[in-house]
Amino acid sequence: MRAQHKEARLKGEALVDGEGAIWLPYDLPHRRHSTGSWTLISERRDVLHAGRRRFRLQASDSRELHVLNGMGVTLGDSVIGMSVLAWVKTEHPSLQIHLYRSPHTPTYVERLYQLANSIIEPVRYLPWPLLALPKHLVDLSDFLHWPRFTTEPMVDFFLEALGLDPSAMPARAKQNTWLAALPLPELPPPWNGSPYVLMCDRSSTPLRSIPPRHALALVDRAWERYGLPVVGFHELPHPHWHDVSGLAATTEQFMAWVRGARVVIGTDSSAVHLAAGFDVPTLAGFASINPVLRVRDYPRCTALDLRTPLTDGLHASDDPVLLREVDTSWQTFLQQEVIPWPEPADLSAFHQV
């Protein structure tokens, strides 16, 4: 019981080790040596933590904003969180935004923060001395475990977590439009001039991925609807499928494939958020998370609510029972005679089959 209590305390805020350095709970499994006893950051000093007590940040009264774990360790969370920071920067151009991040975040996620160098200052990587942190510090550590993360649209969650009023941010800015200004490469020939459908059927967890047999069926249905090649980032035995994973080795290349698509077919993953930023029509299935919490602000996203009582609200799982439930949900959906396909971009340029 004592071990369970100790583990529970790891969730939800930053930690301070025995040497006075700040860590994220996310980083603890990566420590190579013991640093003595640890404490919660709130036990050592006051921090702004909306998960414990709501606050309102007056960005106009400060020259700097300092955020622990800004803006998460996954690509999708980072895209949305950076949308908030991009809007704040637009409202307060002289504001310097400092993010303190995990050094163990995947490289492809960190690349997004390097590309966003017009919005944020160079990232500072943890651990970081507690005494070197400013008085007004916003702690977003381990926000996946904050109760409101599962009940609020993600962009509103980030706004509240930073002490900002969600209603103040324009709807257009909530569509990740900051992405359009990033310098991305051109696609290689022949794709740089040819229309295609992009399908991102895999997520970071099997629970939110499209089961392989249903991915094949979706390629069939997409070909019937659009008459365009379907590209993706893994092998799939289908005559109209093209594996372009070898042409998407970097974050910029991945985003370029999303930007260039006429339609994106996806699931609860980063591709859906990227597509919104590039104004690409999207069909997205949500097997466990209420789509309102993810795509409420994306007018060109057709969301499929595939949740069941067993899967509702879950973020990750490889439980065979739950995966069978997801499989059944996708099967039921694909048995429909009519799929609510989004209208593709630049329809006049398509060769209809």
VOVEXKOL-269558 format. One record per residue: residue in one letter; x, y, z of N, C-alpha, C in turn. Coordinates in steps of 0.2 Angstrom, whole numbers, plus 5000, padded with zeros to 4 digits. Layout:
VOVEXKOL-269558
AXYZXYZXYZ ...
end
This chain:
VOVEXKOL-269558
M500449945000500050005000500450065000 R501050065004501450125004501750134998 A501950084994502350094987501850124982 Q501150094983500650124978500550204980 H500550224986500450294988501050334985 K501650304986502250344983502250354976 E502050294972501950304965501450354963 A500850354967500350404965500550474966 R501050484970501350554971501750574966 L501950534961502350544956501950584950 K501350574950500950604945500650674946 G500850714941500450774941500850844943 E501450834945501950894946502650874946 A503050924945503750914945504050894951 L504650864951504950834957505650864958 V505850874964506550894966506950844969 D507550824966507950774969508350794975 G508750754977509150764983509650824982 E509850834976510350884974510050954972 G509350954973509051014972508951034964 A508850974960508750984953508050964951 I507750994947507050984944507050924939 W506550884940506450824936505750824934 L505550794928504850774927504750704929 P504150684931504050614933504150574927 Y504050594921504150564914504950534914 D505350574917506050564916506350514921 L505950494927506250454932506550384929 P506150354925506450284923507150294919 H507250354917507850364913508450384917 R508350394924508950414928509450354928 R510050374928510650324928510850304935 H510750354939511050344946510550374951 S510550354957510150384962510350454964 T509950494965510050564967509850584974 G509750524978509450534985508750544985 S508450564991507750574991507450624987 W506850624985506550674981505850704984 T505650764982505050794985504750824979 L504050834980503650874975503850944975 I503850974969504151044969503651094973 S503051074974502551114978502751114986 E503151064988503451054995504051094996 R504351124990504951164991504851234990 R504351254985504251324984503551334980 D503251394980502651404976502751404969 V502351374965502351374958501551384956 L501551404950500851414947500651344944 H500151314946499951244945499151244944 A498851244938498151254937497851184939 G498151134940497951074942497751064949 R498051114953497951114960497451174962 R497651234958497251294960497351334953 R496751354951496651394945496951464946 F497251494941497551564942497451594935 R497551664935497551704929498251734928 L498551724922499151744920499051814917 Q499451864919499451934915500051934911 A500051904905500651904901500951984899 S500452024899500652094898501052124903 D501052094909501352124915502052094916 S502252044911502952014912503252014905 R503952014906504352004900504551934898 E504351884903504551814902504051774904 L503951714901503551664903503951594903 H503951564909504351504911503851444912 V503951394908503451334908503851274909 L503751234914503951164915503551114911 N503851074907503551024903503151064898 G503251124895502951154890503151124883 M502751094879502051084879501951004879 G502250964883502150894883502650854879 V502550784879503150744876502850704870 T502250724867502050694861501950744856 L501950724850501950774844501250804844 G500650764845500050794845499950844850 D500050834856500050884862500450944860 S501050934858501450984856501251034851 V500851004846500651044840500051094843 I499651064848499051104851499351154856 G499851134860500051174865500451234862 M500851224857501151274853500751324850 S500151304848499651344845499451404850 V499351384857499251424862499851474863 L500451454863501051494864501151544858 A500951514852500951554846500451614846 W499851604849499451654850499651704855 V499951684860500151724866500751774863 K501151744859501751774856501451834851 T500951814847500651864843500351924847 E500051904853499751964857500252004860 H500851974862501352004866502051984863 P502152024857502752004853503452004857 S503452054862504152054866504152004871 L503651964872503751914878504151854876 Q504651844880505151784879504851724883 I504751674879504451614881504951554882 H505051534889505551484890505251424892 L505451364889505151304890505651254893 Y505551224898505951174901505751104900 R506051064896505851004893506250944895 S505950884894506250824896506850814890 P507450784892507950774887507850704884 H507250664886507150604884506550604879 T506250654877505750664872506050634865 P505550604862505850574855506050634851 T506550624847506850674843506450704838 Y505950664835505450694830505050744834 V504850734840504450784844504850854845 E505550844847505950904849506050944842 R506050914837506150944831505651004830 L505050994832504451044831504651104835 Y504951094841505151154845505751194842 Q506151154838506751194835506451234829 L505951204826505651244820505251304822 A505051304829504651354831505051404835 N505651424832506051464835505851534835 S505351554831505151624831504651634836 I504451584840503951584845504251584852 I504651534852504951514859505751524859 E506051534865506751544865507051474865 P507651464864507951394864507751354870 V507551294869507351254874507851234879 R507651234886508051224891507951144894 Y508351104894508251034895508451024903 L507950984906507950964913508550904913 P508750894919508650924925508950994926 W508551044930508751114930508751134938 P509251164940509251184947508651224949 L508351204954507751234957507951304959 L508451324961508651394963508751434957 A508851414951508951454945508251464942 L507751444944507051454941506751514944 P506451554940506151614942505551604947 K505351664950504751654955504151634952 H503951664946503351644943503451594938 L503351534940503451474936502851434935 V502651414929502051374927502251304927 D501951254931502151184931501551144927 L501751124921501351074917501551004917 S501950984922502250914923501650864923 D501750814919501350754919500650774919 F500450824914499750844914499250794912 L499550734909499050684907498650654913 H498950664919498650644925498250694928 W498150754925497750804928496950784926 P496550784931495850764929495550804924 R495650864923495350904918495650894911 F496150854910496450834904495950794900 T495550754904495050704901494350734900 T494250794902493650824902493550884898 E494150914896494050984892494450974885 P494151014880494551014874495251024875 M495750994872496451004873496651074873 V496451114868496751184868496451224873 D495851214876495651244882495951224888 F496151164888496551134894497251174894 F497551174889498251214889498151284891 L497651314888497451384890497351394897 E496951354900496851354907497451344911 A497851294909498451274912498951324912 L498951374907499451424907499151494911 G498551484913498151534917497851584912 L497651564906497351604901496651584900 D496251634898495451624897495351594890 P495151534890495051504884494551534879 S494151584881493651614877494051674873 A494651694876495051744873495351734867 M495551664866495951644860495451634854 P495551674848495151664842495051594840 A494451574837494351504835494851494829 R495051534825495451524820496151504822 A496351534828497051514830497051454834 K496451424836496351364839496451304834 Q496551324827496551274822497251254820 N497751274824498451264823498751294817 T498451354816498651394810499451414810 W499751414815500451434816500851384812 L500651324810501051274807501151304799 A500751334797500751354790501351404788 A501651434793502251474792502851434793 L502851374794503451334795503851324788 P504451324788504851304782504851234781 L504451204776504451134775504751114768 P504951054767505251044760504751024756 E504851024749504451004744504450924744 L503850894742503850824741504250804735 P504550744735504950724729504450704724 P504750704717504350684712504250604712 P503650584710503150624706502550654711 W502650644718502150664722502150744723 N502650774721502550854722502050884717 G501850844712501350874708500750834707 S500650774711500150724710499650724716 P499050724715498550724721498550654724 Y498450644730498450584734498050594740 V497850534743497550534749498050504754 L498150534760498550514765498250474771 M498450414772498050384778498650364783 C498450394789498850384795498450344800 D498550274799498050224803498350204809 R498950224811499350204817499450254822 S499350244828499450284833499950264838 S500050294843500550274848500350214852 T499750194852499450144856499050104851 P498950034852498549994848497750014849 L497650044855496950064856496650114852 R497050154850496850214845497050204838 S497350144836497550134829496950094826 I496950104819496450064815496749994814 P496349944816496549874815496749864808 P497249824807497549814800497049794795 R496549744797496149724792495649774790 H495449824794495049874793495449934789 A496049934790496449984786496449964779 L496449904777496449884770495749904768 A495249884772494549904769494449984768 L494750024772494750094771495050114765 V495650084763495950094757495550084751 D495150024751494650004746494150064745 R493850084751493350134751493550204749 A494150214751494450284749494650284741 W494850224739494950224731494350234728 E493750194730493150204727492850274727 R492950314732492750374733493150424729 Y493750424730494250484727494550464721 G494650394719495050374713495750404714 L496050404719496750434720497150384724 P497850374722498250334726498250354734 V498250304738498250314745498950304748 V499250344751499950344754499950334761 G500450304764500550294771501250284773 F501350264779502050264782502250194784 H501950144781502150074782501850024777 E502049964777501849924771501149904773 L500749894767500049874767499949834761 P499749774761499649734754499049754751 H499049814747498449834743498749864737 P498449854731498649884725498649954724 H498249994728498250064728498550094734 W498950064738499350084743500050094742 H500350154744501050164742501350184749 D501850144751502250154757502750204755 V502750264759503150324758503550334764 S503650284768503950294774504750314773 G505050284768505750304766505750374764 L505250414763505250474760505050524766 A504950504772504750544778505150524784 A505750534783506250524788506350574794 T506050634792506150694797505450714798 T505350754804504750784806504550834800 E504950874797504750914792504450874786 Q504750824784504550784778503850754780 F503750734786503050704788502550754788 M502750814790502250874790502150894782 A502650884778502550904771502050854768 W502050794770501550744767500850764769 V500750784775500150804778499850864774 R500350914773500150974770499950964763 G500250914759500150904752499550864750 A499250834755498650784754498050824752 R497650784748496950814746496550794752 V496650734755496250714761496650674765 V496550684772496950644777496450594780 I496550534780496150484784496550464790 G496350474796496750464802496350434808 T496650434814496450414820496650464825 D496550454831496750504836497550504837 S497850544833498550554832498750624830 S499350634829499650704827499350724820 A499350674816499150694809498550734808 V498050714813497350754813497550824814 H497950844819498050904822498450944816 L498950914813499350944808498850964802 A498450914800497950924795497550994796 A497350994802496951054803497351124802 G498051124804498451174803498551194796 F498551144792498651154785498051154781 D497451154784496751164781496651104776 V496851044778496750984774496150954777 P495650934772495050894775495250824778 T494850804783495150754787494550704789 L494650644788494150594791494550564797 A494250564803494650544809494250504814 G494450444815494050394820494350404827 F493850404832494050404839493750344842 A494150304844493850234847493850244855 S494150294858494150294865494150364868 I494250414864494250484867493650524863 N493250554867492750594864493050644859 P492850644853493150684848493050764849 V492550774853492450854854493150874858 L493450834862494050854866494650864862 R494650834855495150844851495050884845 V494550884842494450914835493850964835 R493650984841493051034841493151094837 D493751114836493951174833494151174825 Y494051104823494351094816493751084811 P493551144808492951134804492951084798 R493551074796493651024790493850954792 C493650944798493750874801493150844802 T492950784798492450744800492650694805 A492350694811492550654816492050594817 L492350534818491950474819491950454826 D491450454830491450434837491350354837 L491850324838491850244839491850224846 R491750264851491850244857491350194860 T491450154864490950104868491050114875 P490650094879490750094886491350064889 L491650014886492249984888492850024886 T492850064881493450104879493350174880 D492850204882492750274883493250304888 G493550354886494050384891494750354892 L494850304888495550274889496050304884 H496650314887497150344883497650294879 A497750234882498150184880497950114882 S498050064878497949994881498149944875 D498449894877498549834873498149774875 D497649784879497249734882496849704876 P496849634875496549604870495749614870 V495449614876494749624876494549694873 L494949744875494849814873494949814865 L495549784863495649784856495149754852 R494849704854494249664851493649714850 E493549754856493049804856493149854850 V493749874850493949924845493849894838 D494049834837494049804830493249804828 T492849784833492149774832491849844830 S492049894833491849964832491949984825 W492649974822492849994816492449944811 Q492349884812491949844808491249864807 T490949884812490249914812490249974807 F490650014808490750074804490750064797 L491250014795491450004788490849964785 Q490349934789489849904786489249954783 Q489350014785488950064783488950074775 E488450084772488450094764488750154763 V488650204767488850274765489350294771 I489950314769490450344773490450414772 P490450454778490350534777491050564775 W491250544769491950564767491950644766 P492450674768492550744767492650764760 E492450824758492550844752493350864751 P493650834746494350844746494550914744 A495150934745495450994743495550994735 D495351054732495551064725495151004721 L494550994722494150944718494250944711 S494251004708494251014701494850984698 A495450974702496050954699496050874699 F495550844702495550774702495350734696 H495650674695495350634689494850584693 Q494250594691493750554694493750484691 V493750424695493750364692493050334693 
end
